[in-house]
């Protein structure tokens, strides 16, 4: 069997400070959408939870996602 150096298959590293403002705003926009999708997912889990205790735990996680979404929105 042959050994393959996996370093050759990696994409080039781009430091975060090397992106444009427009690219940064696009990344934030994608993050906001991702947090919203997560919140909707947890809303569905709350409705499917078998008991109130589990629904409460999931609601706490969902509320964290709401906080993340709000944080990203304040960045723009």
N, C-alpha and C positions, 0 to 999 in steps of 0.2 A: 504494500500500500504506500502511496505517495503522501508526503506531508505538504500541505498548502499553507502558506503564510497568509493568515486572514487579514493582516494589516493592509495588504494590497487591495483588498475588496472594500475597504471603508471609504465613505465619502470624505471630502476635505472638511476639516473643522472650520466653522465660521464663528468667530466670537460675537457675542450679542451686541457689542458696541459697534460692529461693522455693518449693521443693517440700517436701512433708511428709516426716517420717521414714518413714512407710509407703510413700510413693512411691519414696524412695531405696532402701529395702529391696527393693521390687519390681524396680527397675532392676538392682540387684546380683543378684537371683535370676535375672533374664533373662540377665545376663552370664555367670553360672555355667553356665546351660544352653547358652548359645552356645559357650562354651569347651569344654564336654563334647562337643557336636556336632562341633566342629572336631577334637577329639582322635580321635573315631571315624572321621571322614573321613580323617585322616592315617593311622590304622591300616589302613584299606582301601587307601590308596595304597601303603603299605609292602608289603602282600601282593601288589600288582600291579606293583611296581617291576621293571624288566627286569634289574637287576643289583644286587649288594650295595652298591656305592658310592652309587647313587641311593637305595636303601633307607636307607642311613646318613644321608644328607642329610635325607630326609623324617622319619626318626626324631628328628633334632635339632629340627626344627620342631615335631613332635608333643610332644616333651618341653617345649618352651617353652609350648605350650598347656596342658600339665599344670600348669606353674608358675603360669600366669595363673589357672587354675581354683582352685588352692590359695590364691593371694593373695585372690581374691574370697571364698572360703569363710572365710578368717580375718577378713574385714571384718564378717561378720554375727555 
